[in-house]
C-alpha cells in the first residue's frame, strides 16, 4: 500500500505548503480537496489546476485523490431538486478537477439520512435517501468513466449505508467499475469492525482513509492518533491482504493538534510506516 495524507490534516496551510510538509514527512501522496476558496474551486481555471499539478510533479509527490467539504452544503439525496442538482454539478466539477490534476479517485458522500456533526441537517427517510442516491450515482458513473476518474463512496456518520453488506449491494446496483468504496477505517469503529468491512467490500475498495477511534467515551472527540485507539491494526492489515488491496491509504487526522500543528503530519507518517509494514 502507498502512503498519502489528507489536506484537512493541516492547519492554515496552502496546498503547496502542505505538499512540501507532506513530502518532507515521507508521504508519497497527498489528497487535496475541492473547496470554496483556494486553487481547487468550482471556478478554478485550467491554468491554476495544471500549475498545481506541475508543482506536485516537481516536488515528487502524487495527487491520488480529491475530496470535498462541499457535500455537506448540498446533498445528492436532499428533498429539494435544486439542491440535488447543485450536488451533482459539484461532483462533476470534482471529477473534472481530479482529471486535470492527474488524480485517480474522488471521494463523495452519496446521501445522508441525517448527519451526526450537523444537527440542523434535515432528516430524510432512509428508503428515500437510498433511491435518490442510487439514481444520482448512476447518472454520475458514465461521467466518471468519460473522465477516467473513479468515484469512491465514503462510509461516514450520515446514518446511510451503515453496514458493509448494504454498501456492497449499493455499489453492485450502480454496476460501474468506476464506482466503489472510499473506505474509512476509523469511521466504522463506533458501530462495527473495519476488518469485516474490508473483507466484505473486497475489490470494490477504491481508496482508503486511515483514522483511529476510541469507543469509550465515543463521540467526535474520540478520533485519536493512529495506534492509540481501538482499531485492531494487525487484523485490518490482514484483511487488506486478504482483499488484495494494494492502493493508496491516506491519513485523515481530525482533530488536529492545537500547538505545533505540523507535528501531527510527522507523527502520522511514522505511525503509518509501522502499520503498512506491519511492525506491531
C-alpha positions in Angstrom: 0.0 0.0 0.0 1.1 3.6 -0.7 1.1 6.3 1.9 -0.8 9.6 1.5 -2.2 12.3 3.7 -5.4 14.3 3.5 -5.2 18.1 3.2 -7.6 18.5 6.2 -4.8 17.2 8.4 -3.0 20.5 8.0 -3.8 23.8 9.8 -3.6 27.1 7.9 -1.5 25.7 5.0 -1.9 26.3 1.3 -1.9 23.3 -1.0 1.7 23.9 -1.9 2.8 24.4 1.7 1.0 21.2 2.7 2.7 19.3 -0.2 6.1 20.4 1.0 5.5 19.3 4.6 4.0 16.0 3.4 7.0 15.3 1.2 9.4 16.2 4.0 7.5 13.9 6.4 7.8 10.9 4.0 4.5 10.8 2.3 4.3 9.6 -1.3 1.0 11.4 -2.0 -1.4 14.0 -0.8 -5.2 14.1 -1.0 -6.4 17.6 -1.9 -9.9 18.9 -1.8 -12.4 20.9 -3.8 -13.5 23.9 -1.7 -14.9 27.4 -1.7 -11.5 29.1 -1.8 -8.0 28.3 -2.9 -6.8 26.8 -6.2 -9.3 24.0 -6.4 -12.8 25.5 -6.5 -15.9 25.5 -8.7 -14.3 28.3 -10.7 -10.6 27.4 -10.8 -9.0 27.9 -14.2 -7.3 25.1 -16.0 -4.1 27.1 -15.7 -4.4 27.1 -11.9 -5.0 23.4 -11.8 -2.2 22.5 -14.2 0.1 24.8 -12.2 -0.7 22.9 -9.0 -0.2 19.6 -10.8 3.2 20.7 -12.2 4.3 21.8 -8.7 3.4 18.4 -7.2 5.3 16.7 -10.0 8.4 18.9 -9.5 8.2 18.2 -5.8 7.8 14.5 -6.4 4.5 13.9 -4.6 1.5 12.3 -6.2 -2.1 13.5 -6.0 -4.1 10.2 -5.9 -7.4 11.5 -4.8 -9.6 14.6 -4.4 -12.2 15.0 -1.6 -14.6 17.9 -0.9 -16.3 19.5 2.0 -19.0 20.9 -0.3 -21.0 17.8 0.0 -22.1 19.0 3.4 -23.7 22.1 1.8 -25.6 20.3 -0.9 -26.6 16.6 -0.9 -27.5 14.1 -3.7 -30.4 12.9 -1.5 -31.8 16.3 -0.5 -35.6 16.9 -0.6 -35.0 20.0 -2.8 -34.4 19.0 -6.5 -32.4 22.2 -7.0 -30.0 21.2 -4.1 -29.6 17.7 -5.7 -28.7 19.4 -9.0 -26.1 21.6 -7.2 -24.6 18.5 -5.6 -24.5 16.7 -9.0 -22.8 19.8 -10.6 -20.3 19.9 -7.7 -19.3 16.3 -8.2 -19.0 16.7 -11.9 -16.6 19.6 -11.2 -14.8 17.5 -8.7 -14.3 14.8 -11.3 -13.0 17.4 -13.8 -10.5 18.8 -11.3 -9.3 15.3 -10.5 -8.8 14.7 -14.2 -6.8 17.9 -14.6 -4.7 17.1 -11.5 -4.0 13.6 -12.5 -5.9 12.1 -9.6 -7.4 8.6 -9.8 -10.3 8.9 -7.5 -12.7 11.4 -5.9 -14.4 11.0 -2.6 -18.1 11.7 -2.4 -21.0 11.3 0.2 -23.8 9.5 -1.8 -26.5 10.7 0.5 -27.5 11.4 4.1 -30.4 10.4 6.4 -29.0 12.9 8.9 -25.6 14.0 9.9 -24.0 13.4 13.3 -22.0 16.6 13.3 -24.5 18.8 11.6 -27.6 18.8 13.9 -29.6 21.2 11.8 -29.4 18.8 8.8 -33.0 17.8 7.9 -33.9 14.1 8.4 -34.7 12.3 5.2 -36.4 8.9 5.2 -33.8 6.1 4.7 -35.6 4.5 1.7 -35.9 7.8 0.0 -32.2 8.5 0.5 -31.4 5.1 -0.9 -33.4 5.6 -4.1 -32.3 9.2 -4.7 -28.6 8.4 -4.0 -28.8 5.3 -6.3 -30.4 7.3 -9.1 -27.8 10.2 -8.8 -24.7 8.0 -8.6 -25.9 6.1 -11.7 -26.1 9.4 -13.5 -22.5 10.2 -12.4 -21.0 6.9 -13.3 -20.7 7.5 -17.1 -19.2 10.9 -16.5 -16.6 9.3 -14.2 -15.8 6.8 -16.9 -15.6 9.5 -19.6 -13.0 11.4 -17.4 -11.2 8.2 -16.4 -11.6 9.1 -12.7 -13.2 6.7 -10.1 -15.9 7.7 -7.6 -15.3 6.5 -4.1 -18.4 6.4 -1.8 -17.3 7.1 1.8 -18.7 5.5 4.9 -19.2 8.5 7.2 -21.5 9.4 10.0 -24.6 10.1 7.8 -26.8 7.2 9.0 -26.7 5.8 5.5 -25.1 2.6 4.1 -24.4 1.7 7.7 -23.4 -1.9 7.1 -20.8 -3.4 4.8 -23.4 -5.7 3.2 -25.5 -2.7 2.3 -22.6 -0.7 0.9 -21.6 -3.7 -1.2 -25.2 -4.1 -2.5 -25.4 -0.4 -3.3 -22.2 -0.4 -5.3 -23.3 -3.6 -7.2 -26.6 -1.9 -8.0 -24.8 1.0 -9.5 -23.0 -1.5 -11.7 -20.0 0.5 -12.8 -16.3 -0.3 -12.5 -15.8 3.4 -11.9 -17.9 3.4 -8.7 -16.7 1.8 -5.5 -15.9 2.4 -1.8 -13.7 5.0 -0.3 -13.3 3.1 2.9 -12.5 5.0 6.1 -11.1 2.6 8.7 -11.8 4.8 11.7 -15.4 5.8 10.8 -16.8 2.3 11.4 -15.3 1.6 14.8 -18.2 3.1 16.7 -20.6 0.6 15.3 -18.5 -2.3 13.9 -15.2 -3.7 12.9 -13.2 -2.3 9.9 -11.7 -5.7 9.2 -15.2 -7.1 8.5 -16.0 -4.2 6.1 -12.7 -4.8 4.2 -13.3 -8.4 3.6 -16.9 -7.9 2.5 -16.2 -5.0 0.2 -13.1 -6.7 -1.3 -12.2 -5.4 -4.7 -14.8 -2.7 -4.5 -12.5 -0.6 -2.4 -11.0 2.2 -4.5 -9.2 4.2 -1.8 -8.7 4.1 1.9 -8.6 6.6 4.8 -6.6 5.8 7.9 -8.0 7.1 11.2 -8.2 5.7 14.7 -11.0 5.8 17.2 -11.8 5.1 20.9 -15.2 3.5 21.5 -15.2 4.8 25.1 -16.1 7.6 25.7 -17.0 7.9 22.0 -18.3 10.8 20.0 -16.5 13.0 17.6 -13.7 13.8 20.1 -12.9 10.1 20.2 -10.9 10.2 17.0 -7.3 9.9 18.1 -3.8 9.4 16.8 -3.1 6.3 14.8 -2.2 3.3 17.0 -3.8 4.9 20.1 -7.4 3.9 19.5 -9.4 0.7 19.2 -8.7 -0.1 15.6 -7.2 -3.6 15.5 -4.5 -2.7 13.0 -3.0 -6.3 12.7 -6.4 -7.6 11.8 -7.1 -4.6 9.5 -3.9 -5.1 7.6 -4.5 -8.9 7.3 -8.0 -8.1 5.9 -6.4 -5.7 3.3 -4.0 -8.5 2.3 -6.9 -11.0 2.0 -8.9 -8.5 -0.1 -5.9 -7.9 -2.4 -5.9 -4.2 -1.8 -2.5 -2.5 -2.6 -3.6 1.0 -3.4 -3.4 4.3 -1.5 -4.0 4.8 2.2 -4.5 8.5 3.2 -4.2 9.6 6.8 -7.1 11.9 7.7 -6.1 13.3 11.1 -9.1 15.1 12.7 -8.9 16.8 15.2 -5.5 18.4 14.5 -3.1 19.5 17.2 -3.7 22.8 19.0 0.0 23.6 19.0 2.9 22.7 16.7 0.2 21.5 14.3 2.6 20.2 11.7 3.9 17.7 14.2 0.7 15.5 13.6 1.9 15.1 10.0 5.3 13.7 11.0 3.7 11.5 13.8 1.1 10.2 11.3 3.8 9.3 8.8 5.8 7.4 11.3 2.7 5.5 12.6 1.6 4.7 9.1 5.0 3.4 8.3 4.7 0.9 11.2 1.2 -0.1 10.2 1.8 -0.5 6.5 5.0 -2.6 7.2 3.0 -4.5 10.0 5.7 -3.8 12.6 3.4 -4.3 15.6 
